[in-house]
Amino acid sequence: NYCTEDIIPCPAKQPCTFKNLDYGIRAFNSNGLFSIKVDSADFIDNYLGISMSLVNDASIIKNHFYLNADDQYFNQSDILVGIYTERCTRYQIEENKLIGLEPDYFELIGMHILNSLPEHNEVYNNSLSNLTLGIIAAGENRNDKDHAEGLCIKCNDFIDCITDVYVTSDGGSIQDRFGIATVQGLPGSS
């Protein structure tokens, strides 16, 4: 967010907007020392809203992703994704809104999580609506020694998605890590 007036404290903040791009934000990290925080931004008509690879401890919170699938820019065979992570861990993906239009014409995916490794990772309290696939959890997303540990998908709202959560071994190589945490929370816990 940025302030629209020269007054402290800022009375009116304007969200950062990423619109009509191949990648709204694309982050790569090979040494694990750096991370990203994206808070309260708007992602509109992007091929990939946020794409992260090897980024640990990322914070992706309170953003709006509009997967509108503009047929003047995208082809029918294109797959639009709000948040894509590959080999990222210890992230915070919370309170985001991912909204699609025309899921029959384009494949619209809210989140695609690939190989988040065996550590505790949580996708929490997001709203996903009108998508082909709400969340894809692909490859290795749980602990090979204790299957109760790993990716936890909790308290998310899925509205008119063709498939809410799709778990697949595609993209993984260690069979004992395929899937997501077997314990996704207890009734009445957060």
Salt bridges, closest charged atoms under 4 A:
ASP42 OD1 - HIS64 ND1 3.48
ASP57 OD1 - ARG90 NE 2.93
GLU119 OE1 - ARG90 NH1 3.37
GLU122 OE2 - HIS120 NE2 3.63
GLU140 OE1 - ARG177 NH1 3.80
ASP144 OD2 - ARG177 NE 3.83
